[in-house]
Amino acid sequence: MASTVKKSLAKSKKKEDTMSSDDFYKEAQRQHLRELLDSQQNEVNVEGEQQPAEPKQEVVAPPEPVQQQTPVSAPPIPVQTEATQPAPVQPPPVIQQPVIATPVQPPTPPALSYQPQETVEQEEDDDDFDFVSDYDESVETGVSNLLPENTAKSSLSVGFVGIGGGGGKMAKAFLDIGFNKTLVVNTTPKDQPDGLDAKHFLLLPGADGVGKDVELGKQVLKDNGAFVEDRLRTRFGQVDWLFVLAGGGGGTGSASHALDGCFTRYLKSVQASGRVIYVITSPTAQELLNPTIKANYESTKADVKDSPHIIIDNERQLQLLRGRIGMLGMYPTANKSFAKLVGQVLKLSSEHSPVQTFDSKDLERCLSTDGRIFLGTSVIKDPKDSNLGAQIYQNCLQKSPCPLPRGNIQTGVLLLVVTSEMASDPQISRHMEAAISYVGGRANALFSGVYVKEKIPGLVAITVLGGL
């Protein structure tokens, strides 16, 4: 009996030892899980510390899933007999908890207050050429006051300014043949040419005419010099040569040289390559009987004698037209004929010739020579005349509206316009060469041109002599 009790006590003690071993394994399993979670948390923290440039973000680990632990109740102690051996107790399997790694989101960079480097470099490249737009883009200036461009053909860029009553009527003749860069300046509206558009007319304040008083006319023109210069700039824009037209017996026209400084400044301001050419009309023989008119004319000649200028002899013009034109149309016809003569010289110098060309540089040389300029023209009906060479030159002198040339001639020009038949005739060609030699023998410098046109009334000759 005693041995049986001892055996029961030994078995009970063995069971207690077995139960204690089970608790140990469970506690070890929980400790192992805590160490795994702590090591993962430390790795996350270390990775966060290795990025000092990024703002720290709290990494919130997801809550550890709570495993429902079923309370382990102590199994009842079976009553064993001596023949029954207890089954070995196996420790519960260790369940590896899945480690859920939370991805660390990169911090959002702050908004940049500057442009990327490539954009800045591109803008700098664009700035290197921003000056181009300053030259290239047109500037809006409102309504333009510029006069239309000349429609008459010319090798030179020219403008015409008529001063006073007589000068204004001559200027109107140039306007009528296509020289739109024309301006009429006067001290009274009473002498304004008929049919002249207001944009071509400039009325100077300060006097309603000057009553043939040259001194008063000069004072009025000088007082309004800036006004005239501004009008030239706003109406003409840029021209290279300025033809100033005036009557030599009146008051305003005879004072035209008082604006010489104004004209010269205007040409310099537009960087013109030419000069001012004065065109002055002389009174008729009857008009010169009046001492005031004669004095005014002599004063005008003295003012322009050192400048390139053309003098038109009204007495010679009237003699050429008298008997063919009535008094009402005499001066308009004379002005129109002279305008066409000058216009033809400008036109021919712009055209090509298969024989011989008179170009723009030749014309500039003639016009820029100081002193008086002579112009004459003639039409030879029978070009087969044996005395054709001398006839061409003499007719140009005698049928000119200008006074005959006297003294030394600096530049001489002879322009011939012929048909193809005339140019092909050896005899006529020889006579034309003789005519050219007549001009060349009387001038220090000779320029000539031979042009072929079919619709002409005969052999047309134009002579220009400069530096008289």
C-alpha positions in Angstrom: 0.0 0.0 0.0 2.8 2.3 0.8 4.6 1.7 -2.4 1.4 2.4 -4.3 1.1 5.9 -2.8 4.7 6.7 -3.5 4.2 5.9 -7.2 1.1 8.1 -7.4 3.0 11.0 -5.9 5.9 10.5 -8.3 3.5 10.6 -11.3 1.9 13.8 -10.0 5.2 15.5 -9.7 6.2 14.4 -13.2 3.0 16.0 -14.6 3.7 19.3 -12.9 7.1 19.2 -14.4 5.6 18.6 -17.8 3.1 21.5 -17.5 5.9 23.9 -16.5 7.7 23.0 -19.6 4.7 23.9 -21.8 4.4 27.3 -20.3 8.1 27.9 -20.9 7.7 27.1 -24.6 4.8 29.5 -24.9 6.7 32.3 -23.2 9.7 31.7 -25.4 7.5 31.9 -28.5 6.0 35.3 -27.5 9.5 36.6 -26.7 10.7 35.6 -30.1 7.9 37.4 -31.9 8.6 40.6 -29.8 12.2 40.5 -30.8 11.3 40.1 -34.5 9.0 43.1 -34.4 11.6 45.2 -32.5 14.4 44.4 -35.1 12.1 45.3 -38.0 11.2 48.6 -36.4 14.9 49.4 -35.8 15.7 48.7 -39.5 12.9 51.1 -40.6 14.3 53.8 -38.2 17.8 53.3 -39.4 16.7 53.7 -43.1 14.9 57.0 -42.1 18.0 58.3 -40.4 20.2 57.8 -43.5 18.2 60.4 -45.5 18.9 63.7 -43.8 17.9 65.8 -46.8 14.3 64.5 -46.6 11.9 65.6 -44.0 11.3 63.0 -41.4 8.0 61.1 -41.6 6.6 59.0 -39.0 6.3 55.5 -40.1 3.2 54.1 -38.4 3.5 50.4 -38.3 0.2 48.7 -38.7 -1.2 47.4 -35.5 -0.1 43.9 -34.9 -2.9 41.5 -35.5 -4.1 40.3 -32.2 -4.2 36.5 -32.2 -7.0 35.3 -30.1 -5.3 33.2 -27.5 -7.6 30.4 -26.4 -7.2 30.1 -22.8 -5.5 26.8 -22.1 -7.2 25.0 -19.4 -5.4 22.4 -17.6 -6.5 19.0 -18.8 -7.8 16.8 -16.2 -5.3 14.5 -14.8 -6.1 11.1 -16.0 -5.9 8.4 -13.6 -3.3 6.1 -14.9 -2.7 2.7 -14.0 0.5 0.9 -13.8 0.0 -0.6 -17.2 -0.7 2.7 -19.0 2.3 5.0 -20.1 1.5 8.7 -20.5 1.8 10.0 -24.1 4.7 12.5 -24.6 3.5 16.1 -24.7 4.6 17.8 -28.0 5.2 21.6 -27.8 2.8 23.6 -29.9 4.1 24.6 -33.4 5.7 28.0 -33.6 3.6 30.1 -35.9 5.6 32.7 -37.8 3.7 35.9 -37.9 3.8 37.6 -41.4 5.9 40.8 -41.4 4.0 43.5 -43.3 6.5 46.1 -44.5 5.0 49.5 -44.9 6.4 51.2 -48.0 8.1 54.5 -47.1 6.8 57.2 -49.4 9.4 59.8 -50.6 8.7 63.2 -49.2 7.1 65.7 -51.7 9.7 68.4 -52.7 8.7 71.9 -51.9 7.5 74.2 -54.8 10.4 75.7 -56.6 10.5 79.5 -56.9 13.0 79.4 -59.9 12.9 78.0 -63.4 14.8 74.9 -64.3 18.3 75.5 -65.6 17.4 74.5 -69.2 14.7 77.1 -69.3 16.9 79.9 -68.0 19.6 79.1 -70.5 17.0 79.1 -73.3 15.7 82.6 -72.1 19.3 83.8 -72.0 19.8 82.7 -75.6 16.6 84.5 -76.7 17.9 87.7 -75.0 21.0 87.6 -77.1 18.9 88.5 -80.1 16.2 90.7 -78.6 17.8 93.7 -80.4 16.5 92.3 -83.8 12.9 93.2 -83.0 14.0 96.8 -82.3 15.0 97.1 -86.0 12.6 94.7 -87.5 9.2 95.6 -86.1 7.4 98.5 -87.7 6.2 101.3 -85.4 2.7 102.5 -85.7 2.7 106.3 -86.1 -0.9 106.9 -86.8 -2.1 108.5 -90.0 0.8 109.1 -92.4 1.2 112.7 -93.7 3.7 111.6 -96.4 2.9 112.5 -100.0 2.6 109.6 -102.5 5.7 108.5 -104.2 6.6 110.0 -107.6 5.1 108.1 -110.5 7.3 109.8 -113.1 10.3 107.7 -113.9 13.6 109.2 -112.6 17.0 107.9 -111.8 17.2 110.3 -108.9 15.0 110.7 -105.8 13.7 114.3 -106.3 11.3 116.7 -104.7 10.0 120.1 -105.9 9.2 123.2 -103.8 7.5 126.2 -105.4 7.9 129.5 -103.5 5.5 132.4 -104.2 3.0 132.8 -107.0 5.2 132.1 -110.0 7.1 129.3 -108.3 3.9 127.6 -107.3 2.6 127.5 -110.8 5.8 125.9 -112.1 5.6 123.4 -109.2 2.1 122.5 -110.2 3.3 121.6 -113.7 5.8 119.1 -112.2 3.0 117.7 -110.1 0.8 117.2 -113.1 3.3 115.0 -114.9 3.7 112.6 -111.9 6.2 114.2 -109.5 4.0 113.9 -106.4 6.7 115.0 -104.0 5.8 118.6 -104.7 5.0 121.4 -102.2 3.9 124.9 -102.8 4.9 127.6 -100.1 3.4 131.0 -100.1 2.5 133.9 -97.8 -1.0 134.3 -99.2 -3.7 131.9 -100.4 -4.6 134.1 -103.3 -1.8 132.9 -105.6 -2.6 129.2 -104.9 -2.6 127.3 -108.3 -5.9 126.1 -109.5 -6.7 122.5 -108.8 -3.9 122.1 -106.2 -4.7 119.7 -103.4 -4.5 121.2 -99.9 -1.9 118.6 -98.8 0.6 120.1 -101.4 0.1 123.7 -100.1 1.7 125.4 -97.1 0.5 128.9 -96.1 3.0 130.8 -94.0 1.6 133.0 -91.2 2.7 136.6 -90.6 1.7 138.4 -93.8 -1.0 138.3 -96.5 1.6 138.6 -99.3 4.7 140.9 -99.1 3.8 143.4 -101.9 7.1 142.7 -103.9 9.1 143.7 -100.8 12.0 141.2 -100.9 13.3 142.2 -97.5 9.9 141.6 -95.9 9.7 138.3 -97.8 13.0 137.2 -96.5 12.0 138.1 -92.9 8.8 136.1 -93.2 10.5 133.1 -94.7 13.3 133.1 -92.0 10.7 133.4 -89.2 8.9 130.3 -90.6 12.0 128.3 -91.5 11.4 125.6 -88.9 7.8 125.3 -90.1 9.0 124.8 -93.7 11.7 122.3 -92.7 9.2 120.3 -90.6 6.7 120.2 -93.5 9.4 119.0 -95.9 10.2 116.2 -93.5 6.6 115.2 -92.9 5.5 115.5 -96.5 8.5 114.3 -98.5 10.1 111.9 -96.1 13.4 111.4 -97.8 14.6 112.7 -101.2 18.1 113.3 -102.4 17.6 116.3 -104.7 15.5 119.4 -104.0 14.4 121.6 -106.9 13.3 125.1 -105.5 11.2 127.0 -108.1 10.6 130.7 -107.8 9.7 133.8 -109.8 12.5 136.3 -109.9 10.5 139.5 -110.0 8.1 139.1 -107.1 8.5 139.5 -103.4 8.1 136.0 -101.9 9.7 134.1 -104.7 12.6 136.6 -105.0 13.3 135.9 -101.2 13.4 132.1 -101.6 17.1 131.9 -100.9 16.4 132.9 -97.4 15.3 129.3 -96.8 18.6 127.9 -98.1 19.7 126.9 -94.6 16.4 125.2 -94.1 16.7 123.2 -97.3 20.3 122.2 -96.6 19.4 121.1 -93.0 16.5 119.0 -94.3 18.8 117.2 -96.9 21.4 116.5 -94.2 18.8 115.3 -91.7 17.6 112.6 -94.2 21.2 111.8 -95.2 20.5 112.9 -98.8 23.3 112.4 -101.4 22.2 115.4 -103.6 21.9 119.2 -103.4 19.5 122.1 -103.7 18.9 123.2 -107.3 17.3 126.6 -107.8 15.1 127.3 -110.8 14.4 131.1 -111.2 12.3 132.8 -113.9 13.5 136.1 -115.3 10.8 138.8 -116.0 9.9 139.7 -119.5 11.4 142.7 -121.3 8.4 144.8 -120.4 8.4 143.7 -116.8 12.1 144.6 -116.5 11.2 148.3 -117.2 9.8 148.4 -113.7 12.7 149.2 -111.3 11.2 147.2 -108.4 10.8 144.1 -110.5 14.3 144.5 -112.0 15.9 145.0 -108.6 14.1 141.9 -107.2 15.4 139.8 -110.1 18.9 141.1 -109.8 18.8 140.3 -106.0 17.6 136.8 -106.7 20.4 136.1 -109.3 23.0 137.4 -106.8 21.7 135.1 -104.1 21.8 131.9 -106.1 24.9 132.5 -108.3 27.1 130.3 -106.2 24.6 127.4 -106.1 23.5 125.1 -108.9 20.7 126.9 -110.6 18.6 127.2 -113.8 17.3 130.5 -115.1 14.3 130.4 -117.3 14.0 133.5 -119.6 10.3 134.3 -119.8 10.9 136.6 -122.8 12.5 133.7 -124.8 9.6 131.4 -123.8 7.0 133.9 -125.0 8.8 134.4 -128.3 8.8 130.7 -128.9 5.1 130.4 -128.0 3.7 133.7 -129.3 1.4 133.3 -132.3 0.7 129.7 -131.4 -0.7 130.0 -127.8 -3.0 132.7 -126.5 -2.2 134.8 -123.5 -4.4 132.7 -121.1 -2.5 129.5 -121.9 0.9 130.9 -122.5 2.5 130.6 -119.1 0.8 127.2 -118.3 2.1 125.9 -121.6 5.6 127.2 -121.0 5.7 125.7 -117.5 4.4 122.4 -118.7 7.0 122.3 -121.6 9.8 123.0 -119.2 8.6 120.4 -116.7 8.5 117.8 -119.4 12.1 118.8 -120.5 13.5 118.3 -117.0 11.4 115.1 -116.6 12.7 113.6 -119.8 16.3 114.1 -118.7 15.5 112.4 -115.4 13.7 109.6 -117.2 16.4 108.9 -119.8 19.1 108.7 -117.1 17.1 105.8 -115.6 16.8 103.8 -118.8 19.1 101.3 -120.5 20.4 102.0 -124.0 21.7 99.4 -126.5 24.0 102.1 -127.9 25.2 104.5 -125.2 23.8 105.1 -121.7 23.7 108.3 -119.7 23.3 107.1 -116.2 22.4 108.6 -112.8 26.0 109.3 -111.8 26.6 111.3 -115.0 23.5 113.3 -114.2 24.5 113.9 -110.6 27.9 115.2 -111.8 26.1 117.8 -114.0 23.6 118.9 -111.4 26.1 119.2 -108.5 28.4 121.6 -110.3 28.2 125.1 -108.9 26.9 127.8 -111.3 24.2 128.1 -113.9 22.8 125.1 -115.8 21.5 125.4 -119.3 18.9 123.1 -120.9 17.8 123.0 -124.5 16.1 120.7 -126.9 15.3 120.3 -130.6 13.6 117.9 -133.0 15.2 117.3 -136.4 12.6 116.3 -138.9 15.1 115.3 -141.6 18.0 113.5 -139.9 19.7 112.9 -143.3 20.7 116.6 -143.6 24.4 116.8 -144.4 24.8 119.5 -141.7 23.1 117.4 -139.1 25.9 117.6 -136.5 26.0 121.4 -136.3 22.3 121.7 -136.7 21.6 119.6 -133.6 23.8 121.7 -131.3 22.7 125.1 -132.7 19.0 124.2 -132.5 19.3 123.1 -128.9 20.9 126.5 -128.1 18.4 128.7 -130.0 15.2 126.9 -129.0 16.0 126.8 -125.3 14.0 128.6 -122.6 17.3 129.5 -120.9 19.6 132.4 -121.7 22.4 131.4 -124.0 25.5 130.0 -122.4 28.6 132.2 -122.0 32.0 131.6 -120.6 33.6 128.3 -119.7 31.4 125.1 -119.6 32.3 122.6 -116.9 30.0 119.7 -117.9 28.3 119.0 -121.2 25.6 116.5 -122.0 24.0 115.6 -125.3 21.2 113.0 -125.3 19.9 111.7 -128.7 16.7 109.7 -129.2 16.5 108.0 -132.5 14.6 105.2 -134.2 16.2 101.8 -135.0 16.3 102.8 -138.6 18.2 106.0 -137.8 20.6 104.1 -135.6 21.2 101.6 -138.4 22.0 104.3 -141.0 25.8 104.8 -141.3 25.4 108.4 -142.5 23.1 109.5 -139.7 25.3 107.7 -137.2 28.3 109.8 -138.4 26.4 113.0 -138.0 25.3 112.1 -134.5 28.9 111.5 -133.6 29.8 115.0 -135.0 27.1 116.5 -132.8 28.5 114.9 -129.7 31.9 116.2 -130.6 30.5 119.7 -130.8 29.4 119.5 -127.2 32.5 117.8 -126.0 34.7 120.4 -127.6 33.1 123.1 -125.6 33.0 121.5 -122.2 35.6 120.2 -119.7 33.7 117.0 -119.2 31.4 115.3 -121.8 28.5 112.9 -121.1 26.3 111.5 -123.8 23.6 109.0 -124.4 21.9 107.5 -127.5 18.5 105.9 -127.0 16.3 103.9 -129.5 12.6 104.5 -129.5 10.2 104.0 -132.4 7.3 106.5 -131.7 9.1 109.8 -132.0 8.5 112.9 -134.2 12.0 112.8 -135.5 15.6 112.9 -134.1 15.2 114.3 -130.6 18.2 116.0 -129.1 18.5 117.4 -125.5 21.5 119.4 -124.3 22.5 120.1 -120.7 25.4 122.4 -119.9 26.6 122.9 -116.4 28.9 125.1 -114.4 28.3 128.3 -116.4 
